[in-house]
């Protein structure tokens, strides 16, 4: 026999529709556009993809490079500054806002996750904290950046690093959970 214990989280109490109705309409339209025009656009058609994102409320500089296999959950919660680069298979899971600074790179298969649930409440309400990625940052392949994180300017997050806390400017971080490993060498640059 299994021992019965009280279960804290009650999934039957969870809100099935945490957004306003208009949000679901906008999201449905974006899904159609993302899975057709965005996904099947030519690889070099970065300007076209930036235009599509901006039409759905994103704030993307015209010099942004974004691959057609990148996924954006809510374009209207996305800011990509000049020369930001989003590689193949990046997942910008922006339930909350995500901001990527100028000259920053998010490498292939990285997951930037601006959404979670409040585990201190039995109904697990949706929480959507913002993520801010500074200027001159390199988020390496398959890294994970969690909700509410701020990454300072000129940071490198190593491949498969798991960032759950803020990272100060001018360092290299890595591991699970990510920790500062050393300062980033930047000859001729003062942070």
SESEMAR-654016 format. One record per atom (N, C-alpha, C): atom name; z, x, y. Coordinates in nm, 3 decimals. Each point is the difference from the previous one (the first is absolute). Last residue first. Layout:
BEGIN
NUKOL  atom       pz       px       py
NUKOL    CA        Z        X        Y
...
//
This chain:
BEGIN
NUKOL  atom       pz       px       py
NUKOL     N   -1.806    3.639    4.825
NUKOL    CA    0.038   -0.140   -0.018
NUKOL     C    0.106   -0.040    0.099
NUKOL     N   -0.410    0.381    0.008
NUKOL    CA    0.146   -0.017    0.017
NUKOL     C    0.031   -0.148   -0.013
NUKOL     N   -0.421    0.351   -0.169
NUKOL    CA    0.042   -0.134    0.043
NUKOL     C    0.151   -0.001    0.011
NUKOL     N   -0.257    0.380   -0.163
NUKOL    CA   -0.048   -0.029    0.134
NUKOL     C    0.040   -0.136    0.053
NUKOL     N    0.019    0.054   -0.521
NUKOL    CA   -0.018    0.113    0.091
NUKOL     C   -0.058   -0.043    0.134
NUKOL     N    0.262   -0.244   -0.388
NUKOL    CA   -0.099   -0.044    0.099
NUKOL     C   -0.019    0.111    0.102
NUKOL     N    0.266   -0.150   -0.503
NUKOL    CA   -0.054    0.109    0.081
NUKOL     C   -0.110   -0.055    0.093
NUKOL     N    0.425   -0.281   -0.185
NUKOL    CA   -0.144    0.013   -0.017
NUKOL     C   -0.048    0.115    0.087
NUKOL     N    0.501   -0.041   -0.226
NUKOL    CA   -0.078   -0.028    0.120
NUKOL     C   -0.148    0.017   -0.032
NUKOL     N    0.305   -0.141   -0.409
NUKOL    CA   -0.005    0.112    0.095
NUKOL     C   -0.075   -0.046    0.125
NUKOL     N    0.157   -0.304   -0.344
NUKOL    CA   -0.008    0.124   -0.079
NUKOL     C    0.002    0.123    0.090
NUKOL     N    0.178   -0.544    0.016
NUKOL    CA   -0.063    0.107    0.076
NUKOL     C    0.006    0.128   -0.083
NUKOL     N   -0.015   -0.461   -0.262
NUKOL    CA    0.094    0.070    0.087
NUKOL     C   -0.077    0.110    0.071
NUKOL     N   -0.081   -0.483   -0.329
NUKOL    CA   -0.049    0.112    0.081
NUKOL     C    0.114    0.059    0.083
NUKOL     N    0.113   -0.235   -0.473
NUKOL    CA   -0.048   -0.038    0.132
NUKOL     C   -0.040    0.123    0.081
NUKOL     N   -0.177    0.103   -0.278
NUKOL    CA    0.041   -0.139   -0.019
NUKOL     C    0.151   -0.005   -0.018
NUKOL     N   -0.403    0.363    0.241
NUKOL    CA    0.092   -0.035   -0.106
NUKOL     C    0.030   -0.148   -0.004
NUKOL     N   -0.134    0.306    0.451
NUKOL    CA   -0.055   -0.038   -0.129
NUKOL     C    0.109   -0.035   -0.097
NUKOL     N   -0.163    0.194    0.545
NUKOL    CA    0.096   -0.073   -0.083
NUKOL     C   -0.067   -0.035   -0.132
NUKOL     N   -0.042    0.329    0.477
NUKOL    CA   -0.064   -0.037   -0.125
NUKOL     C    0.108   -0.065   -0.086
NUKOL     N   -0.025    0.029    0.567
NUKOL    CA    0.050    0.049   -0.128
NUKOL     C   -0.094   -0.038   -0.114
NUKOL     N    0.013   -0.126    0.503
NUKOL    CA   -0.028    0.141   -0.025
NUKOL     C    0.051    0.057   -0.131
NUKOL     N    0.232   -0.452    0.201
NUKOL    CA   -0.127    0.065    0.034
NUKOL     C   -0.006    0.144   -0.049
NUKOL     N    0.316   -0.360   -0.262
NUKOL    CA   -0.013    0.055    0.136
NUKOL     C   -0.133    0.073    0.018
NUKOL     N    0.118   -0.431   -0.323
NUKOL    CA   -0.028    0.143   -0.012
NUKOL     C   -0.018    0.054    0.143
NUKOL     N    0.253   -0.466   -0.253
NUKOL    CA   -0.077    0.065    0.107
NUKOL     C   -0.014    0.150   -0.026
NUKOL     N    0.063   -0.300   -0.431
NUKOL    CA    0.077    0.022    0.123
NUKOL     C   -0.088    0.072    0.101
NUKOL     N   -0.156   -0.101   -0.434
NUKOL    CA    0.082   -0.119    0.020
NUKOL     C    0.087    0.010    0.125
NUKOL     N   -0.448    0.230   -0.289
NUKOL    CA    0.073    0.005    0.126
NUKOL     C    0.073   -0.132    0.021
NUKOL     N   -0.237    0.313   -0.401
NUKOL    CA    0.050   -0.136    0.020
NUKOL     C    0.092    0.001    0.122
NUKOL     N   -0.439    0.319   -0.223
NUKOL    CA    0.131   -0.009    0.063
NUKOL     C    0.037   -0.146    0.022
NUKOL     N   -0.421    0.193   -0.186
NUKOL    CA    0.093   -0.083   -0.077
NUKOL     C    0.142   -0.001    0.054
NUKOL     N   -0.274    0.371    0.221
NUKOL    CA   -0.059   -0.091   -0.097
NUKOL     C    0.110   -0.065   -0.085
NUKOL     N    0.162    0.176    0.477
NUKOL    CA   -0.068    0.052   -0.118
NUKOL     C   -0.050   -0.108   -0.094
NUKOL     N    0.062   -0.001    0.537
NUKOL    CA    0.072   -0.059   -0.112
NUKOL     C   -0.078    0.039   -0.124
NUKOL     N    0.032    0.202    0.527
NUKOL    CA   -0.075   -0.012   -0.125
NUKOL     C    0.094   -0.063   -0.101
NUKOL     N   -0.018    0.001    0.576
NUKOL    CA    0.069    0.004   -0.129
NUKOL     C   -0.102    0.001   -0.112
NUKOL     N   -0.035   -0.042    0.513
NUKOL    CA   -0.030    0.127   -0.069
NUKOL     C    0.077    0.018   -0.130
NUKOL     N    0.210   -0.375    0.307
NUKOL    CA   -0.128    0.069    0.020
NUKOL     C   -0.007    0.126   -0.086
NUKOL     N    0.334   -0.382   -0.180
NUKOL    CA   -0.027    0.070    0.126
NUKOL     C   -0.136    0.067    0.004
NUKOL     N    0.172   -0.450   -0.263
NUKOL    CA   -0.035    0.137   -0.032
NUKOL     C   -0.043    0.068    0.129
NUKOL     N    0.298   -0.460   -0.172
NUKOL    CA   -0.073    0.066    0.109
NUKOL     C   -0.022    0.145   -0.041
NUKOL     N    0.122   -0.500   -0.275
NUKOL    CA    0.000    0.145    0.015
NUKOL     C   -0.078    0.042    0.124
NUKOL     N    0.076   -0.455   -0.214
NUKOL    CA    0.089    0.043    0.107
NUKOL     C    0.002    0.149    0.029
NUKOL     N   -0.180   -0.153   -0.481
NUKOL    CA    0.024   -0.084    0.117
NUKOL     C    0.096    0.064    0.100
NUKOL     N   -0.264    0.341   -0.330
NUKOL    CA    0.068   -0.129   -0.011
NUKOL     C    0.025   -0.069    0.132
NUKOL     N   -0.366    0.355   -0.244
NUKOL    CA    0.083   -0.008    0.120
NUKOL     C    0.058   -0.141    0.003
NUKOL     N   -0.251    0.358   -0.378
NUKOL    CA    0.050   -0.133    0.031
NUKOL     C    0.087    0.010    0.125
NUKOL     N   -0.436    0.306   -0.250
NUKOL    CA    0.135   -0.009    0.057
NUKOL     C    0.034   -0.147    0.028
NUKOL     N   -0.425    0.203   -0.182
NUKOL    CA    0.091   -0.082   -0.079
NUKOL     C    0.144   -0.004    0.050
NUKOL     N   -0.295    0.373    0.226
NUKOL    CA   -0.044   -0.093   -0.104
NUKOL     C    0.117   -0.063   -0.074
NUKOL     N    0.117    0.180    0.493
NUKOL    CA   -0.085    0.049   -0.110
NUKOL     C   -0.020   -0.106   -0.109
NUKOL     N    0.083    0.002    0.541
NUKOL    CA    0.066   -0.063   -0.114
NUKOL     C   -0.091    0.032   -0.119
NUKOL     N    0.052    0.217    0.508
NUKOL    CA   -0.080   -0.006   -0.122
NUKOL     C    0.088   -0.057   -0.110
NUKOL     N   -0.019    0.013    0.585
NUKOL    CA    0.071   -0.011   -0.128
NUKOL     C   -0.100    0.001   -0.114
NUKOL     N   -0.044   -0.003    0.511
NUKOL    CA   -0.021    0.124   -0.075
NUKOL     C    0.072    0.004   -0.133
NUKOL     N    0.206   -0.353    0.315
NUKOL    CA   -0.129    0.066    0.025
NUKOL     C   -0.009    0.128   -0.083
NUKOL     N    0.325   -0.414   -0.169
NUKOL    CA   -0.029    0.073    0.123
NUKOL     C   -0.140    0.059    0.006
NUKOL     N    0.205   -0.449   -0.241
NUKOL    CA   -0.044    0.132   -0.043
NUKOL     C   -0.051    0.071    0.125
NUKOL     N    0.318   -0.455   -0.130
NUKOL    CA   -0.066    0.077    0.105
NUKOL     C   -0.030    0.139   -0.055
NUKOL     N    0.136   -0.539   -0.174
NUKOL    CA   -0.016    0.141   -0.035
NUKOL     C   -0.075    0.067    0.114
NUKOL     N    0.322   -0.486   -0.050
NUKOL    CA   -0.117    0.078    0.040
NUKOL     C    0.004    0.142   -0.056
NUKOL     N    0.231   -0.456   -0.230
NUKOL    CA    0.022    0.106    0.099
NUKOL     C   -0.126    0.084    0.024
NUKOL     N    0.137   -0.472   -0.229
NUKOL    CA   -0.126    0.066    0.036
NUKOL     C    0.020    0.108    0.104
NUKOL     N    0.234   -0.353   -0.413
NUKOL    CA    0.033    0.084    0.115
NUKOL     C   -0.125    0.084    0.028
NUKOL     N    0.149   -0.476   -0.303
NUKOL    CA   -0.096    0.103    0.037
NUKOL     C    0.048    0.073    0.125
NUKOL     N    0.353   -0.241   -0.342
NUKOL    CA   -0.096   -0.028    0.107
NUKOL     C   -0.087    0.121    0.033
NUKOL     N    0.327   -0.148   -0.398
NUKOL    CA   -0.089    0.114    0.025
NUKOL     C   -0.101   -0.026    0.112
NUKOL     N    0.388   -0.268   -0.192
NUKOL    CA   -0.136   -0.053    0.007
NUKOL     C   -0.103    0.106    0.038
NUKOL     N    0.479    0.093   -0.039
NUKOL    CA   -0.051   -0.049   -0.128
NUKOL     C   -0.143   -0.051    0.004
NUKOL     N    0.197    0.403    0.309
NUKOL    CA    0.004   -0.147    0.001
NUKOL     C   -0.065   -0.052   -0.127
NUKOL     N    0.015    0.461    0.111
NUKOL    CA    0.141   -0.039    0.015
NUKOL     C    0.016   -0.152    0.004
NUKOL     N   -0.423    0.250   -0.019
NUKOL    CA    0.063   -0.012   -0.131
NUKOL     C    0.148   -0.038    0.008
NUKOL     N   -0.460   -0.054    0.300
NUKOL    CA    0.142    0.024    0.024
NUKOL     C    0.075   -0.026   -0.130
NUKOL     N   -0.521    0.170    0.025
NUKOL    CA    0.083   -0.119   -0.004
NUKOL     C    0.145    0.040    0.024
NUKOL     N   -0.509    0.215    0.163
NUKOL    CA    0.097    0.004   -0.109
NUKOL     C    0.075   -0.133    0.001
NUKOL     N   -0.425    0.321    0.268
NUKOL    CA    0.054   -0.128   -0.041
NUKOL     C    0.094    0.017   -0.117
NUKOL     N   -0.345    0.316    0.202
NUKOL    CA    0.085   -0.054    0.107
NUKOL     C    0.047   -0.141   -0.037
NUKOL     N   -0.240    0.464   -0.231
NUKOL    CA    0.055   -0.132   -0.033
NUKOL     C    0.099   -0.048    0.106
NUKOL     N   -0.418    0.357   -0.164
NUKOL    CA    0.084   -0.014    0.119
NUKOL     C    0.050   -0.144   -0.002
NUKOL     N   -0.241    0.372   -0.354
NUKOL    CA    0.046   -0.138    0.015
NUKOL     C    0.098   -0.004    0.117
NUKOL     N   -0.439    0.333   -0.207
NUKOL    CA    0.134   -0.012    0.059
NUKOL     C    0.032   -0.148    0.018
NUKOL     N   -0.424    0.196   -0.174
NUKOL    CA    0.096   -0.073   -0.083
NUKOL     C    0.143    0.001    0.053
NUKOL     N   -0.320    0.349    0.235
NUKOL    CA   -0.036   -0.096   -0.104
NUKOL     C    0.120   -0.051   -0.079
NUKOL     N    0.105    0.188    0.495
NUKOL    CA   -0.089    0.040   -0.109
NUKOL     C   -0.007   -0.104   -0.111
NUKOL     N    0.086    0.014    0.544
NUKOL    CA    0.068   -0.057   -0.115
NUKOL     C   -0.096    0.018   -0.117
NUKOL     N    0.061    0.237    0.515
NUKOL    CA   -0.076   -0.025   -0.121
NUKOL     C    0.090   -0.064   -0.103
NUKOL     N   -0.035    0.084    0.582
NUKOL    CA    0.079   -0.006   -0.124
NUKOL     C   -0.089   -0.041   -0.115
NUKOL     N   -0.096    0.042    0.494
NUKOL    CA   -0.028    0.116   -0.085
NUKOL     C    0.087    0.004   -0.126
NUKOL     N    0.187   -0.338    0.347
NUKOL    CA   -0.125    0.075    0.015
NUKOL     C   -0.004    0.120   -0.094
NUKOL     N    0.331   -0.400   -0.148
NUKOL    CA   -0.032    0.076    0.120
NUKOL     C   -0.131    0.075   -0.007
NUKOL     N    0.190   -0.475   -0.226
NUKOL    CA   -0.037    0.136   -0.041
NUKOL     C   -0.052    0.073    0.123
NUKOL     N    0.303   -0.470   -0.154
NUKOL    CA   -0.066    0.072    0.107
NUKOL     C   -0.024    0.144   -0.047
NUKOL     N    0.138   -0.531   -0.193
NUKOL    CA   -0.021    0.141   -0.033
NUKOL     C   -0.079    0.061    0.115
NUKOL     N    0.323   -0.483   -0.091
NUKOL    CA   -0.103    0.081    0.066
NUKOL     C   -0.001    0.144   -0.052
NUKOL     N    0.144   -0.386   -0.337
NUKOL    CA    0.045    0.034    0.135
NUKOL     C   -0.104    0.090    0.062
NUKOL     N   -0.124   -0.120   -0.395
NUKOL    CA    0.065   -0.128    0.027
NUKOL     C    0.066    0.007    0.137
NUKOL     N   -0.351    0.321   -0.238
NUKOL    CA    0.068   -0.021    0.127
NUKOL     C    0.044   -0.145    0.018
NUKOL     N   -0.200    0.376   -0.338
NUKOL    CA    0.065   -0.127   -0.031
NUKOL     C    0.088   -0.037    0.118
NUKOL     N   -0.403    0.338   -0.122
NUKOL    CA    0.079   -0.027    0.120
NUKOL     C    0.059   -0.140   -0.016
NUKOL     N   -0.227    0.376   -0.343
NUKOL    CA    0.049   -0.137    0.011
NUKOL     C    0.090   -0.010    0.123
NUKOL     N   -0.432    0.334   -0.191
NUKOL    CA    0.128   -0.010    0.072
NUKOL     C    0.037   -0.147    0.008
NUKOL     N   -0.415    0.196   -0.198
NUKOL    CA    0.105   -0.067   -0.077
NUKOL     C    0.138    0.002    0.065
NUKOL     N   -0.341    0.339    0.217
NUKOL    CA   -0.029   -0.094   -0.109
NUKOL     C    0.127   -0.051   -0.066
NUKOL     N    0.076    0.179    0.496
NUKOL    CA   -0.085    0.042   -0.113
NUKOL     C   -0.018   -0.112   -0.103
NUKOL     N    0.093    0.055    0.552
NUKOL    CA    0.057   -0.072   -0.114
NUKOL     C   -0.095    0.020   -0.117
NUKOL     N    0.112    0.223    0.522
NUKOL    CA   -0.087   -0.004   -0.117
NUKOL     C    0.074   -0.062   -0.118
NUKOL     N   -0.012    0.064    0.590
NUKOL    CA    0.080   -0.025   -0.121
NUKOL     C   -0.098   -0.017   -0.116
NUKOL     N   -0.121    0.073    0.475
NUKOL    CA   -0.026    0.095   -0.108
NUKOL     C    0.096   -0.013   -0.118
NUKOL     N    0.166   -0.270    0.412
NUKOL    CA   -0.124    0.076   -0.006
NUKOL     C    0.000    0.104   -0.113
NUKOL     N    0.326   -0.408   -0.087
NUKOL    CA   -0.035    0.072    0.122
NUKOL     C   -0.122    0.089   -0.023
NUKOL     N    0.195   -0.473   -0.220
NUKOL    CA   -0.050    0.131   -0.041
NUKOL     C   -0.052    0.070    0.125
NUKOL     N    0.313   -0.459   -0.167
NUKOL    CA   -0.047    0.082    0.112
NUKOL     C   -0.039    0.136   -0.055
NUKOL     N    0.124   -0.543   -0.190
NUKOL    CA   -0.041    0.139   -0.022
NUKOL     C   -0.048    0.064    0.130
NUKOL     N    0.116   -0.474   -0.131
NUKOL    CA    0.123    0.079    0.008
NUKOL     C   -0.028    0.149   -0.017
NUKOL     N   -0.340   -0.339   -0.034
NUKOL    CA    0.062   -0.027    0.130
NUKOL     C    0.134    0.071    0.017
NUKOL     N   -0.253    0.008   -0.418
NUKOL    CA   -0.058    0.083    0.105
NUKOL     C    0.070   -0.017    0.135
NUKOL     N    0.177   -0.062   -0.504
NUKOL    CA   -0.005   -0.081    0.121
NUKOL     C   -0.055    0.084    0.115
NUKOL     N   -0.025    0.181   -0.447
NUKOL    CA    0.053   -0.134   -0.026
NUKOL     C   -0.016   -0.093    0.120
NUKOL     N   -0.294    0.429   -0.180
NUKOL    CA    0.083   -0.036    0.114
NUKOL     C    0.045   -0.144   -0.021
NUKOL     N   -0.239    0.444   -0.292
NUKOL    CA    0.044   -0.139    0.004
NUKOL     C    0.093   -0.020    0.118
NUKOL     N   -0.434    0.356   -0.164
NUKOL    CA    0.135   -0.016    0.055
NUKOL     C    0.033   -0.149    0.006
NUKOL     N   -0.431    0.180   -0.130
NUKOL    CA    0.094   -0.036   -0.107
NUKOL     C    0.145   -0.010    0.048
NUKOL     N   -0.375    0.133    0.286
NUKOL    CA   -0.014   -0.140   -0.041
NUKOL     C    0.096   -0.042   -0.111
NUKOL     N    0.122    0.386    0.374
NUKOL    CA   -0.088   -0.018   -0.116
NUKOL     C   -0.005   -0.146   -0.044
NUKOL     N    0.087    0.236    0.497
NUKOL    CA    0.067   -0.077   -0.105
NUKOL     C   -0.099   -0.030   -0.111
NUKOL     N    0.089    0.279    0.504
NUKOL    CA   -0.077    0.006   -0.125
NUKOL     C    0.080   -0.075   -0.105
NUKOL     N   -0.017   -0.006    0.578
NUKOL    CA    0.071   -0.008   -0.128
NUKOL     C   -0.098    0.010   -0.116
NUKOL     N   -0.089   -0.017    0.492
NUKOL    CA   -0.020    0.124   -0.077
NUKOL     C    0.071    0.001   -0.135
NUKOL     N    0.026   -0.365    0.336
NUKOL    CA   -0.135    0.011   -0.056
NUKOL     C   -0.024    0.125   -0.085
NUKOL     N    0.489   -0.231    0.036
NUKOL    CA   -0.085    0.077    0.090
NUKOL     C   -0.138    0.015   -0.064
NUKOL     N    0.347   -0.409   -0.097
NUKOL    CA   -0.056    0.123   -0.056
NUKOL     C   -0.091    0.067    0.103
NUKOL     N    0.342   -0.423   -0.086
NUKOL    CA   -0.022    0.084    0.118
NUKOL     C   -0.044    0.137   -0.052
NUKOL     N   -0.029   -0.537   -0.215
NUKOL    CA    0.049    0.138   -0.006
NUKOL     C   -0.025    0.069    0.134
NUKOL     N   -0.142   -0.461   -0.117
NUKOL    CA    0.121    0.026    0.077
NUKOL     C    0.059    0.139   -0.010
NUKOL     N   -0.421   -0.198   -0.190
NUKOL    CA    0.114   -0.070   -0.059
NUKOL     C    0.133    0.041    0.063
NUKOL     N   -0.405    0.200    0.138
NUKOL    CA   -0.029   -0.144    0.011
NUKOL     C    0.113   -0.084   -0.058
NUKOL     N    0.016    0.470   -0.051
NUKOL    CA    0.033   -0.041    0.137
NUKOL     C   -0.029   -0.148    0.024
NUKOL     N   -0.122    0.190   -0.416
NUKOL    CA    0.145   -0.001    0.015
NUKOL     C    0.040   -0.050    0.139
NUKOL     N   -0.459    0.061   -0.079
NUKOL    CA    0.054   -0.113   -0.077
NUKOL     C    0.151   -0.010    0.016
NUKOL     N   -0.208    0.374    0.196
NUKOL    CA   -0.037   -0.123    0.071
NUKOL     C    0.056   -0.123   -0.071
NUKOL     N    0.042    0.413   -0.215
NUKOL    CA    0.091   -0.007    0.115
NUKOL     C   -0.026   -0.127    0.079
NUKOL     N   -0.297    0.090   -0.345
NUKOL    CA    0.130   -0.042   -0.054
NUKOL     C    0.106   -0.009    0.111
NUKOL     N   -0.426    0.162    0.119
NUKOL    CA   -0.011   -0.141   -0.039
NUKOL     C    0.134   -0.050   -0.053
NUKOL     N   -0.037    0.458    0.101
NUKOL    CA   -0.002   -0.082    0.121
NUKOL     C   -0.006   -0.149   -0.030
NUKOL     N   -0.041    0.318   -0.355
NUKOL    CA    0.137   -0.010    0.051
NUKOL     C    0.008   -0.091    0.123
NUKOL     N   -0.354    0.120   -0.369
NUKOL    CA    0.003   -0.106    0.101
NUKOL     C    0.141   -0.022    0.055
NUKOL     N   -0.172    0.299   -0.371
NUKOL    CA    0.003    0.061    0.134
NUKOL     C    0.013   -0.103    0.113
NUKOL     N   -0.033   -0.138   -0.464
NUKOL    CA    0.112    0.094    0.012
NUKOL     C    0.016    0.058    0.141
NUKOL     N   -0.228   -0.486   -0.070
NUKOL    CA   -0.032    0.139   -0.033
NUKOL     C    0.117    0.094    0.031
NUKOL     N    0.122   -0.502   -0.123
NUKOL    CA   -0.071    0.066    0.110
NUKOL     C   -0.030    0.144   -0.041
NUKOL     N    0.253   -0.339   -0.252
NUKOL    CA   -0.134    0.041   -0.042
NUKOL     C   -0.083    0.059    0.114
NUKOL     N    0.461   -0.151    0.062
NUKOL    CA   -0.001    0.076   -0.126
NUKOL     C   -0.138    0.053   -0.034
NUKOL     N    0.055   -0.287    0.386
NUKOL    CA    0.075    0.125    0.015
NUKOL     C   -0.019    0.088   -0.124
NUKOL     N   -0.196   -0.434   -0.007
NUKOL    CA   -0.060    0.083    0.105
NUKOL     C    0.069    0.136    0.012
NUKOL     N    0.192   -0.277   -0.349
NUKOL    CA   -0.146   -0.003    0.002
NUKOL     C   -0.053    0.099    0.104
NUKOL     N    0.468   -0.081   -0.078
NUKOL    CA   -0.054    0.017   -0.136
NUKOL     C   -0.152   -0.007   -0.005
NUKOL     N    0.243   -0.063    0.415
NUKOL    CA    0.038    0.131   -0.056
NUKOL     C   -0.067    0.025   -0.135
NUKOL     N   -0.055   -0.424    0.213
NUKOL    CA   -0.071    0.106    0.072
NUKOL     C    0.029    0.136   -0.063
NUKOL     N    0.233   -0.369   -0.176
NUKOL    CA   -0.144   -0.016   -0.026
NUKOL     C   -0.078    0.114    0.066
NUKOL     N    0.458   -0.020    0.088
NUKOL    CA   -0.022    0.038   -0.140
NUKOL     C   -0.149   -0.010   -0.033
NUKOL     N    0.145   -0.154    0.425
NUKOL    CA   -0.004    0.146   -0.010
NUKOL     C   -0.029    0.044   -0.143
NUKOL     N    0.062   -0.460    0.077
NUKOL    CA   -0.126    0.047    0.059
NUKOL     C   -0.013    0.151   -0.011
NUKOL     N    0.406   -0.187   -0.138
NUKOL    CA   -0.108   -0.037   -0.093
NUKOL     C   -0.136    0.045    0.052
NUKOL     N    0.377    0.054    0.281
NUKOL    CA    0.005    0.093   -0.114
NUKOL     C   -0.113   -0.029   -0.097
NUKOL     N    0.062   -0.296    0.359
NUKOL    CA   -0.051    0.129    0.049
NUKOL     C   -0.007    0.101   -0.114
NUKOL     N    0.199   -0.409   -0.101
NUKOL    CA   -0.143   -0.021    0.028
NUKOL     C   -0.063    0.133    0.043
NUKOL     N    0.462   -0.009   -0.059
NUKOL    CA   -0.068   -0.005   -0.130
NUKOL     C   -0.150   -0.023    0.016
NUKOL     N    0.284   -0.009    0.385
NUKOL    CA   -0.008    0.135   -0.057
NUKOL     C   -0.079    0.000   -0.130
NUKOL     N    0.112   -0.406    0.213
NUKOL    CA   -0.115    0.066    0.062
NUKOL     C   -0.020    0.141   -0.053
NUKOL     N    0.387   -0.256   -0.133
NUKOL    CA   -0.124   -0.043   -0.065
NUKOL     C   -0.123    0.073    0.056
NUKOL     N    0.470    0.253    0.024
NUKOL    CA   -0.052   -0.126    0.053
NUKOL     C   -0.134   -0.030   -0.067
NUKOL     N    0.345    0.298   -0.283
NUKOL    CA   -0.077    0.007    0.123
NUKOL     C   -0.037   -0.141    0.048
NUKOL     N    0.234    0.107   -0.419
NUKOL    CA    0.079    0.058    0.109
NUKOL     C   -0.072    0.006    0.135
NUKOL     N   -0.005   -0.268   -0.484
NUKOL    CA   -0.093    0.015    0.112
NUKOL     C    0.076    0.056    0.121
NUKOL     N    0.225   -0.069   -0.408
NUKOL    CA   -0.134    0.020   -0.054
NUKOL     C   -0.103    0.024    0.109
NUKOL     N    0.548    0.097   -0.040
NUKOL    CA   -0.100   -0.072    0.078
NUKOL     C   -0.138    0.034   -0.055
NUKOL     N    0.455    0.012   -0.305
NUKOL    CA   -0.090    0.080    0.085
NUKOL     C   -0.100   -0.089    0.074
NUKOL     N    0.333   -0.129   -0.345
NUKOL    CA    0.035   -0.022    0.140
NUKOL     C   -0.093    0.071    0.097
NUKOL     N   -0.020    0.044   -0.480
NUKOL    CA   -0.036   -0.138    0.031
NUKOL     C    0.035   -0.037    0.145
NUKOL     N    0.119    0.423   -0.192
NUKOL    CA   -0.141   -0.008    0.038
NUKOL     C   -0.045   -0.142    0.031
NUKOL     N    0.466    0.274    0.019
NUKOL    CA   -0.043   -0.132   -0.048
NUKOL     C   -0.143   -0.024    0.045
NUKOL     N    0.396    0.426   -0.071
NUKOL    CA   -0.124   -0.048    0.063
NUKOL     C   -0.046   -0.127   -0.069
NUKOL     N    0.404    0.177   -0.170
NUKOL    CA    0.006   -0.008    0.145
NUKOL     C   -0.128   -0.057    0.060
NUKOL     N    0.245   -0.096   -0.485
NUKOL    CA   -0.118    0.068    0.055
NUKOL     C    0.002   -0.019    0.151
NUKOL     N    0.393   -0.007   -0.412
NUKOL    CA   -0.053   -0.062    0.121
NUKOL     C   -0.117    0.085    0.050
NUKOL     N    0.100    0.011   -0.518
NUKOL    CA    0.063    0.047    0.123
NUKOL     C   -0.065   -0.071    0.116
NUKOL     N    0.031   -0.021   -0.579
NUKOL    CA   -0.041   -0.064    0.125
NUKOL     C    0.080    0.057    0.116
NUKOL     N   -0.148    0.211   -0.497
NUKOL    CA    0.112   -0.033    0.087
NUKOL     C   -0.052   -0.058    0.131
NUKOL     N   -0.241   -0.025   -0.493
NUKOL    CA    0.000    0.069    0.129
NUKOL     C    0.119   -0.048    0.082
NUKOL     N   -0.048    0.020   -0.554
NUKOL    CA    0.000   -0.083    0.119
NUKOL     C    0.000    0.088    0.125
//
